[in-house]
Amino acid sequence: MDFSSLSPVAMIVLLIGAATPILLAAIGELVVEKSGVLNLGVEGMMIIGAVCGFIVAVNTDSPMLGLVGAAVGGAIVSMVFAFLTQYLLSNQVATGLALTLFGLGMAALMGRSYNGIRPPRMPRLEVEGLTDLPVVGRLFFSHDPVIYGSLVLVFAVWYFLNRTRSGLVLRACGENHEAAHSLGYNVQLIRFGAIMFGGACAGLGGAYVSLVRVPQWTEGMTAGVGWIALAIVVFAAWKPWRVILGAYMFGGITILQLSLQALGISISGAYLSMTPYIVTIVVLVIMSADRKKASINAPACLGKSFHASH
Amino acid sequence: MLRLEQRQQSSKTMLYLTPVLAVVSTMVVGGALFLAMGINPFDAIYLLFIDPFIDSYNLSQLFVKASPLILIAMGLSIGFKAGVWNIGAEGQFVIGALSGGAVGLALWGSTGWWILPLMAVAAAIGGALWALIPAVLKIRFNANEILVSLMLVYVAENLLAQMVQGVLRNPEGMGFPESRNLARNDPTSLPDFFDPLGIDAGGVVMLLLLAGAFFLLQKHALGFQIKLTGESPRAARFAGVKPGIIIAVTLGISGAAAGLAGLFELTGAAGKLTIDFPVGYGFTAIIVAFLGRLNPIGILLAGVVLAGTYIGGENAQFLLKLPAAAVTVFQGMMLFFLLGFEILINYRVIRVRRAA
């Protein structure tokens, strides 16, 4: 078997691309969960983002406008979830599932005349002198703007949650919504905003799949990435920087199994395709096994509805 | 200004009225969606919600589609009642079909009445074991059963792909990635009992199991413990209910039910294992369980309604050029409406004058 075709630099570049959709969706969901809401509809919001981004990008011939469209699409569809769970106090688990089922169907409906079209190309960063550097140039100065943007976004989320007053309020809603309410904060509105942010991020992640990763529109193309993003939030113990670690690790596994498939290794392709999902399970098990630690990190009001009775 | 006020007692009327409200609202909003797509909304609603229940050919198909949905939803509802969220029924459905199908294929050429029951047992065990993976990981390591059971759907689908290309591939199939046709082989095909109604052996087993679920939840101590765990986990612990046992039992039952549904689909409607074998019944069954209010009789009715939308959807695809995905949109919408209207059970909407 010829392993020399696996260049480490090329693989890292691919890994970052594979990780970015997960990273975007997971950082959004992290904010949602920090506010005390469990939105299981990430997969649905992602696929809506994938199709909205694709439609806008193809019609305007601008991948950047496509990203905007994806974020808006994701945020709009997440509002259904936000309204149902925050104002009609519906069960968050069931509503999240409904969002995923609805999103998958709606995206297929919206995208049916867009099969087999190629979207406009996402530009890559080219810096005179830097991009041409061996190794370093490819690793740090050759990506598309979304990849840099996603890392900036993680930093911004970290800064917002840990260094700003509004971030503290958002976390208070997640830790103890009764207390946040009695201090005069509008828990439902804050959570509504967090859910929309999560929807926009998931939408961006979806658009990255349809505009950059694949780049094409096919039904159900997110293939469980949204669910993996949910697991990444648990893996990250609700800490933003660890989301990067988790997402890149998963990107690595995905690229490794794809490369091994391409090499025609004697393990069958279907078995290799299972690995990201099995690794997700293993990671969940490891992260949850220490009950004390897991319960300290998780927001105390995660998944609980809040109704201000007076 | 409108406000929500908690009711002293949850409303029984609303409990039964909300699913009806949800279906009606879905028709109205769905109709508007069709109008926006340039499809006559009345034709579409007629095909999706009325025609499946009056046309005789459609009626025979109705039960064929409803049986697996009801069977899976019945199992899921027991878990949902206990607050155990098995959303990987699609995977357990596939594993059931794979393990039952493997038994049938291994016994290819032999005859006997016992073959089909043996396959059913293998399917139920296969589905149950697959569902026990998240159960064990939840009990032992506190891993979230929602994510684990869902990840296992993707694992099961890849396993299916592997099997139909490998050991279970039809040796006379010219290399196509599919198994032999079990429905066209007498000892392994599902017998029809009441042909005109489309009730086959799978449907009969489903009805028996549904009665069993009703008994379990209404009359048996275990059913009481399941409900207690869901409504008040703390009280359940004080009453001596072991949460681990409830998790294992509810996931095991739902896995076995989904596995059986997979086998009935394989030996009846589908016939052979192919990569396209899973068609989403495991996910639609979640809607059936909720629309049926997690109640066996409710699930029976809800399963028939959802099966109707599948059949109507197929006809509408043909007659109105309605895309297949439209049915999924309808189903998701129905669940949204149902969850939204649920608030009317425990709250009432009151009008308040804004206080100064």
Interface residues (C-beta under 8 A of the other chain):
Chain A: L40 V80 F83 L84 L88 L89 S90 N91 V93 A94 T95 L97 A98 L99 L101 F102 G103 L104 G105 M106 A107 A108 L109 R112 E219 A223 G224 W227 L230 A231 V234 S268 A270 Y271 S273 M274 Y277 I278 T280 I281 L284 V285 S288 A289 R291 A294 H307 S309
Chain B: L4 Q6 M37 W85 I87 L137 F141 N142 A143 N144 I146 L147 V148 L150 M151 L152 Y154 V155 N158 L159 A161 Q162 Q165 G166 F283 I286 I287 F290 P323 A324 A325 A326 V327 T328 V329 F330 Q331 G332 M333 L335 F336 L339 G340 E342 I343 Y347
